[in-house]
Amino acid sequence: MNILAPSILSADFGNLGHQLKLLDEAGAQYVHIDVMDGMFVPSISFGMPVIRSLRPYTGRIFDVHMMVEEPGRYVEAVAEAGADIITVHAEACTHLDRVIGQIRGCGKKAGVVLNPATPLTALDYILDQVDMVLLMSVNPGYGGQKYIPYVTKKITELRERIRKRGLTVDIQVDGGVTLSNAEELIRAGANVFVAGSAVFQGDIKENVKRFLTILEDNSEHPQTAAEEEVRR
């Protein structure tokens, strides 16, 4: 299933509750929430009080992306605040296996994030323990950046690794995702799409509906195209 996860980093911070309702009404499946600490990435963004305050506005899945150093310190608090999926950077965890166990221990879905230049080998011993891998397609910390083209090949290679191991793992892409490249990313093997500016600039509901049309029209077996690319 292809899933849209609008990133509220690009939303109007003074109007977040209303904009969440617009996402809900338009049918976006996830809400992507970036937690930044000003150390792992330069910016500072949302924390647990914001997640908790937004939770009553929508029943959609809260997909919380932890861009913080040693995220294991905050897993329980983020889970309690209302997260449904918690993704942590492999680069930020001294003990990645332990942090994945913490997330699962809270009854939440667990994801691992890789920065653009981090190799897929970082997943070798953890891939069968996660629900989702988030491949950053920009260097994290700021919204509105352009997609890094070599990540498309990385998506294809990851989908092939998942297929060979007989796993069911979502591949999420975050950074520079637009209406014009979404279909290409589906063909590469991704199935969860974080979009910020492309959703929140202009008519939010119309932008969501246009994304969902593309995702639904290309909903059949995205890994097939990835396998074909690997075989070439």
Secondary structure, DSSP 8 states (H G I E B T S, - for coil): --EEEEBGGGS-GGGHHHHHHHHHHHT--EEEEEEEBSSSSS-B---HHHHHHHGGG--SEEEEEEESSSGGGTHHHHHHHT-SEEEEEGGG-SSHHHHHHHHHHTT-EEEEEE-TTS-GGGGTTTGGG-SEEEEESS-TT-SS----TTHHHHHHHHHHHHHHTT---EEEEESS--TTTHHHHHHHT--EEEESHHHHSS-HHHHHHHHHHHHHHT-S-HHHHHHHHHH-
